[in-house]
């Protein structure tokens, strides 16, 4: 598959060939689901906690003797059976993250990117020229590239401060560097507006 590289006026600059190993990838729904689940699990705080009988405040003294009182036997006021006692099997701080194999992550990303390419939703720009942070310039790009509903993800090889500040006021746009690109952002936005250096790196990674 061939993709046109354009400038910020949507004028064709050159044409680049995308490897068949990327464009020929079919939709991998189950692998994409696993990648999303892994990403979201990594972002969980895992700080929910309750006090068990060892942590709750209170004496550990046995309140009355084991036998002879006629009352139920009891160990201490921290017993889960008592009011203000410890919680049984309550949540404890834990790490929810788990590592997905790199091959699966690449397969998931390759699948999503391939679908965007097939639907002509990938716009490769020779370079992002932002002399200053202006949301108006980004809105003009939306009109120039005919980006409609679904929003746009702007991707550059390196941090672009002016571009990042230009899109942050827009609910349907986001900027990310290639290194920070994740499966959730890739799925959330219909269009990718990506610089040629970033696109070259992306295709090199996904073609493995």
C-alpha positions in Angstrom: 0.0 0.0 0.0 1.2 3.5 -0.8 0.5 6.5 1.4 1.0 10.1 0.3 3.1 12.4 2.5 1.6 15.9 2.6 2.5 19.3 3.9 0.3 21.3 6.3 -1.6 22.6 3.3 -2.5 19.1 2.3 -0.3 19.3 -0.8 1.4 16.0 -1.8 5.1 16.0 -1.2 6.1 12.4 -1.8 4.7 8.8 -1.7 6.0 6.1 0.6 5.4 2.4 0.5 4.0 0.6 3.6 5.2 -3.0 4.1 2.6 -5.7 3.4 3.4 -7.2 6.8 1.5 -4.2 8.3 -1.3 -3.5 5.8 -2.0 -7.2 5.3 -2.8 -7.7 9.0 -6.4 -8.7 9.8 -8.5 -7.5 12.7 -7.3 -9.2 15.9 -10.1 -8.4 18.3 -9.1 -10.8 21.1 -5.4 -9.6 21.1 -6.5 -6.0 21.1 -8.8 -6.7 24.0 -5.9 -8.3 26.0 -3.7 -5.3 25.2 -6.3 -2.8 26.4 -7.0 -4.8 29.6 -3.2 -5.0 30.3 -2.8 -1.2 29.8 -5.8 -0.3 32.0 -4.7 -2.7 34.7 -1.3 -1.0 34.8 -3.0 2.3 35.5 -4.9 1.1 38.5 -3.8 2.5 41.9 -4.5 -0.6 43.9 -4.6 1.3 47.2 -7.9 0.1 48.5 -7.4 -1.3 52.0 -9.3 -2.4 55.1 -8.1 -3.3 58.6 -8.2 -6.9 59.5 -8.2 -8.1 63.2 -4.4 -7.7 63.3 -4.6 -4.0 62.3 -7.7 -2.7 63.9 -7.4 -0.7 67.2 -8.3 -2.6 70.4 -6.9 -4.8 73.1 -5.9 -8.4 72.5 -7.0 -9.5 76.0 -9.5 -12.3 76.4 -12.6 -10.6 77.8 -13.8 -13.5 80.0 -12.9 -17.0 80.7 -13.5 -19.7 78.2 -16.0 -21.8 80.2 -18.5 -21.4 82.9 -20.1 -18.0 82.1 -22.9 -19.3 79.9 -22.0 -16.7 77.2 -20.4 -17.4 73.9 -16.7 -17.8 73.9 -14.7 -14.8 72.8 -11.1 -14.0 72.2 -10.8 -10.2 71.9 -12.8 -7.1 71.0 -10.9 -7.1 67.6 -12.8 -10.3 66.5 -14.6 -9.8 63.2 -17.8 -11.0 64.9 -17.9 -7.8 67.1 -18.8 -4.3 66.2 -15.6 -2.3 65.4 -13.8 -5.6 64.9 -11.5 -6.4 62.0 -12.7 -7.0 58.4 -12.5 -10.5 57.0 -11.2 -10.9 53.5 -11.3 -7.1 52.8 -9.2 -5.5 50.0 -5.5 -5.0 50.6 -3.1 -2.9 48.6 -1.9 -4.8 45.6 -0.3 -4.3 42.1 -2.8 -5.1 39.4 -0.4 -4.7 36.5 0.8 -7.6 34.5 3.2 -7.8 31.5 1.8 -8.8 28.2 4.3 -10.4 25.8 5.9 -7.9 23.5 4.8 -9.9 20.4 1.2 -9.6 21.5 1.4 -5.9 22.1 2.9 -5.4 18.6 0.3 -7.6 17.0 -2.5 -5.5 18.7 -1.0 -2.2 17.6 -0.3 -3.5 14.1 -4.0 -4.6 13.8 -5.3 -1.2 14.9 -2.9 0.8 12.7 -3.7 -1.5 9.7 -7.4 -0.8 10.1 -6.8 2.9 10.2 -4.7 2.7 7.0 -7.3 0.7 5.2 -9.9 3.3 6.0 -7.6 6.1 4.8 -7.5 7.6 8.3 -3.7 8.0 8.5 -2.4 11.4 7.4 1.4 11.6 7.1 2.7 15.1 7.3 6.3 15.9 6.3 6.8 18.0 9.4 4.8 19.9 12.0 5.5 23.6 11.7 4.2 25.4 14.7 5.9 28.7 15.4 3.7 29.2 18.4 0.9 27.4 20.3 -2.4 28.2 18.5 -5.5 26.1 18.8 -6.8 28.0 15.7 -4.0 26.4 13.6 -5.1 22.9 14.7 -8.7 23.7 13.8 -7.5 24.8 10.4 -5.7 21.5 10.0 -9.0 19.7 10.8 -10.6 21.6 7.9 -7.7 21.2 5.6 -7.4 17.4 6.1 -11.2 17.0 6.2 -11.1 15.4 9.7 -14.7 14.9 10.8 -16.2 13.0 13.7 -13.9 10.6 15.6 -11.2 13.1 16.5 -7.5 13.1 15.7 -4.4 11.8 17.4 -1.3 13.9 16.6 1.9 11.9 16.7 5.5 13.1 16.4 8.8 11.4 16.9 9.8 13.9 19.6 8.1 16.2 22.0 6.6 19.2 20.3 5.7 21.7 22.9 3.8 24.1 20.6 1.7 21.3 19.1 1.0 19.8 22.4 -0.3 23.1 23.8 -2.3 23.8 20.6 -4.4 20.6 20.9 -4.9 20.5 24.7 -8.0 22.8 24.5 -9.7 20.4 22.1 -11.8 17.5 23.4 -11.4 15.6 20.2 -7.7 15.8 19.7 -4.6 14.7 21.6 -0.8 14.9 21.1 1.6 12.1 21.9 5.1 11.2 21.1 5.7 7.9 19.3 7.4 6.5 22.5 4.3 7.3 24.5 1.8 5.9 22.0 -0.5 3.3 23.7 -3.3 1.0 22.5 -6.1 2.9 24.2 -5.2 6.2 22.4 -4.8 4.3 19.2 -8.3 3.0 19.5 -9.9 6.1 20.8 -9.2 8.4 17.8 -10.3 7.8 14.3 -7.6 9.8 12.5 -3.9 9.7 13.0 -2.0 12.9 12.0 1.6 11.7 12.2 4.9 13.3 11.1 7.0 11.4 8.6 9.9 10.7 11.0 7.5 9.2 13.5 5.7 7.2 10.7 9.0 5.8 9.5 9.9 4.7 13.0 6.4 3.2 13.6 6.4 1.2 10.4 9.9 -0.1 11.2 8.7 -1.3 14.6 5.5 -2.8 13.4 7.1 -4.6 10.4 9.1 -6.8 12.7 
